[in-house]
Amino acid sequence: MISIAKPCLGNEEIRAARKVILSGWVSQGPRVKEFENRFLSYTGSKYACAVSSCTAGLHLALLAVGVRPGDRVVTVSHSFIATANSIRHTGAEPVFVDIDPETFNISPACLEMCLNKNRSRVAAILVVHQMGMPCDLGNILRLARRFKLPVIEDAACAIGSEVSVNGGKTWERIGKPHGDIACFSFHPRKVITTGDGGMLTANNNNYDKKFRLLRHQGMSISDRDRHCSKKVIFEKYPATGYNYRMTDIQAAIGIEQLKKIKRIVKKRRQIARLYGSELKGVKWLKLPVEPFYCRSNWQSYPVRILKKNAPLERNRLMQRLLDAGISTRRGIMNAHQEKAYALSGTDVRLKNSELARDEVMLLPIFYDMRESQVKKVAKEIRNA
């Protein structure tokens, strides 16, 4: 079976986790701090704060920029439901806008229309770098400045992706961040993994202080600071916080994963190019595009089945591939088409989002994928 995804884990991660386990300090501690320092260095951000998941990170990011109960946050429905859930966790409600059908990311034109209509009711913009493909940050940030709104980047899939800051002469990694805060995931289907976990990056010290306070039950000092102190000290609890901590076991794995990220991203880009070459002649298939302003890490490889010309409907094609030993997934879900968000804040049809969910299929892509496996996937599609 060719899996849809497979984490790139090996003996380095085993040794790192074993060392932490035998050290006696397995909760949030020195390895978490080291992972944070390596992550901020990699992304170019001033601050990085590790948390238990990207959902937890998004929740803290929204709280940090001031989102409160009763507020509205503009985002896309076309994302894993955690994006919308993080808004609900604050007591706010999402306002969904449609996507660009080429990139599967938030449409700046739809965003502008939404902001003009809800000018006084929106507290923040939450964008998603869907499947690792960076969204159009240039136009989005110009709108955010015009409407005086903070921007949070759901970069769950986007570690290693890059954006152009001056027409392609200079490239910067997602997570610098380019908005106010960026949030990453280390779920096993992401480019690097810690089993689960997340990271927030920011350039604002006040945001970072809030993340660190709230991730640890609102406790004024960390367990490690108390442990290392030469004097008896007692913590205080100035705020109601959460248990959003990452463990040192996870962080030790993350440190080793981060050492590999350059070659992981390079390999994924090679696989994406090979898919493009092998599938370019399939007239009923629309291949993904990489806009001029970004370089994707290719966390996923989405292809659109053009119904008018396709020999098989999308779901039947997925079953045919599964019968041939190839695992695929449907296009990204839409929160507004799920019961929990069926009545949420949008009064326009999200046509492009709905078509993307129903017409797109994700192909296998992972670091250890062999050229022969890519060609087998392409052959089975061509022969459908």
C-alpha positions as CSV (number, residue, x, y, z in Angstrom):
1,M,0.0,0.0,0.0
2,I,1.2,3.5,-0.9
3,S,0.2,5.6,2.1
4,I,-1.2,9.1,1.7
5,A,1.5,10.3,4.1
6,K,4.3,8.9,6.3
7,P,6.4,10.8,8.9
8,C,10.2,10.9,8.4
9,L,11.3,9.4,11.7
10,G,14.4,7.4,12.5
11,N,17.0,6.4,15.0
12,E,17.9,10.0,15.7
13,E,14.4,10.7,17.2
14,I,14.5,7.4,19.1
15,R,17.8,8.3,20.7
16,A,16.7,11.8,21.5
17,A,13.4,10.6,23.1
18,R,15.2,7.9,25.1
19,K,17.7,10.4,26.5
20,V,14.8,12.6,27.8
21,I,12.9,9.6,29.2
22,L,16.0,8.5,31.1
23,S,16.8,12.0,32.3
24,G,13.8,12.0,34.7
25,W,12.5,15.4,33.2
26,V,9.8,14.6,30.7
27,S,7.4,17.5,31.0
28,Q,7.9,21.0,29.6
29,G,11.5,21.9,30.3
30,P,15.0,22.4,28.8
31,R,14.3,20.5,25.5
32,V,11.2,22.6,24.9
33,K,13.2,25.8,25.3
34,E,15.9,24.4,22.9
35,F,13.2,23.5,20.3
36,E,11.7,27.0,20.6
37,N,15.2,28.6,20.1
38,R,15.9,26.5,17.0
39,F,12.5,27.2,15.6
40,L,12.7,31.0,15.9
41,S,16.1,30.8,14.3
42,Y,14.8,28.8,11.4
43,T,11.8,31.0,10.7
44,G,13.4,34.3,11.4
45,S,11.0,35.3,14.1
46,K,11.9,37.0,17.4
47,Y,9.9,34.7,19.6
48,A,8.6,31.1,19.4
49,C,6.4,29.4,22.0
50,A,5.7,25.6,21.9
51,V,2.2,24.3,22.7
52,S,0.3,21.1,22.8
53,S,-1.3,21.5,19.3
54,C,-1.8,24.0,16.5
55,T,-5.4,24.4,17.7
56,A,-4.2,25.5,21.1
57,G,-1.8,27.9,19.4
58,L,-4.6,29.4,17.3
59,H,-6.7,29.8,20.5
60,L,-3.9,31.6,22.3
61,A,-3.1,33.8,19.2
62,L,-6.7,35.0,19.0
63,L,-6.8,35.8,22.7
64,A,-3.4,37.6,22.4
65,V,-4.7,40.0,19.7
66,G,-7.8,40.8,21.7
67,V,-10.5,38.6,20.3
68,R,-13.3,38.3,22.9
69,P,-16.8,36.7,23.2
70,G,-19.2,38.2,20.8
71,D,-16.5,39.3,18.3
72,R,-16.3,38.1,14.7
73,V,-13.2,36.7,13.0
74,V,-13.0,36.5,9.2
75,T,-11.6,33.3,7.9
76,V,-12.1,30.5,5.4
77,S,-14.6,27.6,5.8
78,H,-12.3,25.6,3.5
79,S,-9.9,24.3,6.2
80,F,-9.6,21.6,8.8
81,I,-12.3,22.3,11.3
82,A,-9.8,23.3,13.9
83,T,-9.5,26.7,12.3
84,A,-13.1,27.5,13.0
85,N,-13.1,25.7,16.3
86,S,-10.2,27.9,17.6
87,I,-12.4,31.0,17.0
88,R,-15.4,29.4,18.9
89,H,-13.0,28.6,21.8
90,T,-12.7,32.4,22.4
91,G,-16.5,32.9,22.4
92,A,-16.3,34.7,19.0
93,E,-17.9,33.5,15.8
94,P,-16.2,32.9,12.4
95,V,-17.3,34.8,9.3
96,F,-16.5,32.6,6.3
97,V,-15.3,33.9,3.0
98,D,-14.6,32.0,-0.2
99,I,-11.3,30.9,-1.6
100,D,-9.3,31.4,-4.8
101,P,-9.9,28.2,-6.8
102,E,-6.4,28.2,-8.1
103,T,-4.6,28.2,-4.7
104,F,-7.3,27.0,-2.3
105,N,-6.5,29.9,-0.1
106,I,-8.5,32.9,1.0
107,S,-9.5,35.2,-1.8
108,P,-8.3,38.8,-1.2
109,A,-11.3,40.1,-3.3
110,C,-13.8,38.2,-1.2
111,L,-12.0,39.3,2.0
112,E,-12.3,42.9,1.0
113,M,-16.0,42.6,0.2
114,C,-16.6,41.0,3.6
115,L,-14.6,43.6,5.5
116,N,-16.5,46.4,3.8
117,K,-19.8,44.8,4.8
118,N,-18.7,44.0,8.4
119,R,-16.4,47.0,9.0
120,S,-17.3,47.6,12.6
121,R,-17.9,44.0,13.7
122,V,-14.7,42.2,12.9
123,A,-11.9,41.8,15.5
124,A,-9.3,39.9,13.5
125,I,-8.4,38.1,10.2
126,L,-7.4,34.4,10.4
127,V,-5.8,33.3,7.1
128,V,-4.7,29.7,6.3
129,H,-1.7,28.6,4.2
130,Q,-3.7,25.7,2.9
131,M,-1.8,22.4,2.3
132,G,1.5,24.3,2.7
133,M,0.8,26.8,-0.1
134,P,1.2,30.3,1.2
135,C,-1.7,32.7,0.7
136,D,-1.5,36.1,-0.9
137,L,0.0,37.8,2.1
138,G,0.9,41.0,0.2
139,N,-2.7,41.9,-0.6
140,I,-4.1,40.5,2.6
141,L,-1.8,42.6,4.8
142,R,-2.6,45.7,2.8
143,L,-6.3,45.1,3.6
144,A,-5.5,44.5,7.2
145,R,-3.7,47.8,7.5
146,R,-6.5,49.6,5.8
147,F,-9.1,48.2,8.2
148,K,-6.7,48.3,11.2
149,L,-7.1,44.5,11.9
150,P,-4.5,42.0,13.3
151,V,-3.7,39.0,11.0
152,I,-3.1,35.5,12.4
153,E,-1.6,33.0,10.0
154,D,-2.8,29.4,10.4
155,A,0.5,27.9,9.2
156,A,-0.4,24.4,10.4
157,C,0.9,22.9,7.1
158,A,3.4,25.5,6.1
159,I,6.7,24.9,7.9
160,G,9.4,25.4,5.2
161,S,7.2,27.3,2.7
162,E,8.4,30.7,1.6
163,V,7.1,34.0,0.4
164,S,8.6,36.7,-1.8
165,V,9.1,40.1,-0.2
166,N,10.4,42.0,-3.2
167,G,9.4,40.4,-6.5
168,G,11.4,37.2,-6.0
169,K,14.7,38.8,-5.2
170,T,14.4,37.9,-1.5
171,W,12.5,34.9,0.0
172,E,11.4,34.6,3.6
173,R,10.0,31.6,5.4
174,I,6.5,31.4,6.7
175,G,6.6,32.0,10.4
176,K,8.7,35.2,10.4
177,P,5.7,36.0,10.8
178,H,4.4,38.4,8.2
179,G,1.1,38.9,10.0
180,D,1.0,39.4,13.8
181,I,1.3,35.7,14.8
182,A,1.8,32.4,13.0
183,C,0.7,29.0,14.3
184,F,2.2,25.7,13.3
185,S,1.2,22.0,13.7
186,F,3.5,19.0,14.3
187,H,0.8,16.4,13.6
188,P,2.1,13.2,11.8
189,R,0.7,14.3,8.5
190,K,2.7,17.6,8.6
191,V,6.1,18.0,7.1
192,I,7.8,17.5,10.5
193,T,6.2,15.9,13.5
194,T,6.5,15.6,17.3
195,G,3.6,13.1,17.4
196,D,1.4,16.1,18.0
197,G,2.1,19.6,19.1
198,G,2.3,23.1,17.9
199,M,4.3,26.4,17.8
200,L,3.5,30.1,17.8
201,T,5.8,32.6,16.4
202,A,5.6,36.4,16.9
203,N,7.8,39.5,16.9
204,N,5.8,41.2,19.7
205,N,7.2,40.5,23.2
206,N,3.8,41.1,24.8
207,Y,2.2,38.4,22.7
208,D,5.0,35.9,23.7
209,K,4.5,36.7,27.4
210,K,0.8,36.1,27.1
211,F,1.4,32.7,25.3
212,R,3.7,31.5,28.0
213,L,1.4,32.6,30.8
214,L,-1.7,31.1,29.4
215,R,-0.2,27.8,28.1
216,H,0.7,26.9,31.7
217,Q,-2.6,27.4,33.6
218,G,-1.8,31.1,34.1
219,M,1.1,30.3,36.3
220,S,3.6,33.2,36.9
221,I,6.7,31.1,36.8
222,S,7.6,27.8,35.0
223,D,8.2,24.5,36.7
224,R,11.8,24.6,35.5
225,D,12.4,28.0,37.0
226,R,11.1,26.8,40.4
227,H,13.2,23.6,40.1
228,C,16.4,25.5,39.3
229,S,16.0,28.3,41.9
230,K,18.4,28.4,44.8
231,K,15.7,30.0,46.9
232,V,12.2,28.9,47.8
233,I,9.8,30.6,45.5
234,F,6.0,30.4,45.0
235,E,4.0,30.9,41.9
236,K,1.0,33.1,41.4
237,Y,-1.9,32.8,39.1
238,P,-2.8,36.2,37.7
239,A,-4.9,34.8,34.8
240,T,-7.1,31.9,34.0
241,G,-5.0,29.7,31.8
242,Y,-4.9,26.4,30.0
243,N,-2.9,23.2,30.0
244,Y,-1.4,23.8,26.5
245,R,2.2,22.6,27.3
246,M,4.5,20.6,25.1
247,T,6.5,17.8,26.7
248,D,10.3,17.5,26.6
249,I,9.9,14.1,24.9
250,Q,8.0,15.8,22.0
251,A,10.5,18.7,21.8
252,A,13.5,16.3,21.7
253,I,11.9,14.7,18.6
254,G,11.1,18.1,17.2
255,I,14.8,19.2,17.5
256,E,15.9,16.2,15.4
257,Q,13.1,16.8,12.9
258,L,14.1,20.4,12.5
259,K,17.6,19.3,11.6
260,K,16.1,17.3,8.7
261,I,13.7,19.9,7.4
262,K,15.9,21.2,4.5
263,R,16.2,17.9,2.9
264,I,12.6,16.9,3.6
265,V,11.2,20.0,1.9
266,K,13.7,19.5,-1.0
267,K,12.4,15.9,-1.5
268,R,8.8,17.0,-1.4
269,R,9.4,19.6,-4.0
270,Q,11.1,16.9,-6.2
271,I,8.0,14.7,-5.8
272,A,5.7,17.5,-6.7
273,R,7.7,18.2,-9.9
274,L,7.6,14.6,-10.8
275,Y,3.8,14.4,-10.4
276,G,3.5,17.5,-12.6
277,S,5.6,15.9,-15.3
278,E,3.8,12.5,-15.1
279,L,0.3,13.9,-15.1
280,K,0.6,17.0,-17.3
281,G,-1.0,15.2,-20.3
282,V,-4.2,14.1,-18.4
283,K,-6.7,16.5,-19.8
284,W,-9.4,15.8,-17.3
285,L,-7.1,16.6,-14.4
286,K,-6.2,20.1,-13.1
287,L,-2.8,20.2,-11.4
288,P,-1.9,22.5,-8.6
289,V,-0.3,25.8,-9.3
290,E,2.4,27.7,-7.4
291,P,1.9,31.4,-7.6
292,F,4.8,33.7,-8.4
293,Y,4.9,35.1,-4.9
294,C,5.5,31.8,-3.0
295,R,7.3,28.5,-2.8
296,S,5.3,25.7,-1.3
297,N,6.7,22.9,0.9
298,W,4.1,20.6,-0.8
299,Q,2.6,19.3,2.4
300,S,-0.1,17.9,0.1
301,Y,-0.5,17.4,-3.6
302,P,-4.1,18.3,-4.6
303,V,-5.5,17.5,-8.1
304,R,-8.9,18.6,-9.3
305,I,-11.1,16.1,-11.2
306,L,-12.8,18.0,-14.1
307,K,-16.2,16.3,-14.1
308,K,-17.1,17.1,-17.7
309,N,-14.3,15.1,-19.1
310,A,-13.3,12.6,-16.4
311,P,-13.8,8.9,-17.0
312,L,-14.6,8.4,-13.4
313,E,-16.3,10.5,-10.7
314,R,-13.9,11.6,-8.0
315,N,-15.0,9.1,-5.3
316,R,-15.0,6.2,-7.7
317,L,-11.5,7.1,-8.8
318,M,-10.4,7.2,-5.2
319,Q,-11.8,3.7,-4.7
320,R,-10.2,2.5,-7.9
321,L,-6.8,3.8,-6.6
322,L,-7.4,2.2,-3.2
323,D,-8.1,-1.2,-4.9
324,A,-4.7,-0.7,-6.7
325,G,-3.0,-0.2,-3.3
326,I,-2.9,3.6,-3.4
327,S,-4.3,5.7,-0.5
328,T,-5.8,9.1,-1.3
329,R,-8.0,11.6,0.5
330,R,-10.8,13.9,-0.6
331,G,-10.3,17.7,-0.9
332,I,-10.1,19.8,2.2
333,M,-13.4,19.9,4.2
334,N,-15.6,23.0,4.6
335,A,-16.7,23.9,8.2
336,H,-19.9,25.5,7.0
337,Q,-21.0,22.2,5.5
338,E,-20.7,20.5,8.9
339,K,-23.6,20.5,11.5
340,A,-21.6,22.5,14.0
341,Y,-21.2,25.5,11.7
342,A,-24.2,25.1,9.4
343,L,-25.7,28.4,10.6
344,S,-22.5,30.4,11.1
345,G,-21.9,33.9,9.8
346,T,-22.0,34.0,6.1
347,D,-24.7,35.2,3.8
348,V,-23.0,34.3,0.5
349,R,-22.6,30.9,-1.1
350,L,-19.0,29.7,-0.8
351,K,-19.0,28.3,-4.4
352,N,-15.3,27.8,-4.8
353,S,-14.9,26.2,-1.4
354,E,-17.7,23.7,-2.1
355,L,-16.4,22.8,-5.5
356,A,-12.9,22.2,-4.1
357,R,-14.2,19.9,-1.4
358,D,-16.1,17.8,-4.0
359,E,-13.7,17.8,-6.9
360,V,-10.3,17.7,-5.4
361,M,-8.3,14.5,-4.5
362,L,-5.0,14.5,-2.5
363,L,-2.3,12.2,-3.8
364,P,0.3,10.4,-1.7
365,I,3.4,12.5,-0.9
366,F,6.0,11.8,1.8
367,Y,9.8,11.9,2.3
368,D,10.5,8.2,1.7
369,M,8.3,8.0,-1.4
370,R,10.2,6.4,-4.3
371,E,10.1,7.6,-7.9
372,S,8.6,4.3,-8.9
373,Q,5.7,4.9,-6.5
374,V,5.0,8.3,-7.9
375,K,5.0,6.8,-11.4
376,K,2.7,4.0,-10.3
377,V,0.2,6.6,-8.9
378,A,0.4,8.6,-12.1
379,K,0.0,5.5,-14.3
380,E,-3.1,4.3,-12.4
381,I,-4.7,7.7,-12.9
382,R,-3.8,7.9,-16.6
383,N,-5.3,4.4,-17.1
384,A,-8.5,5.2,-15.2
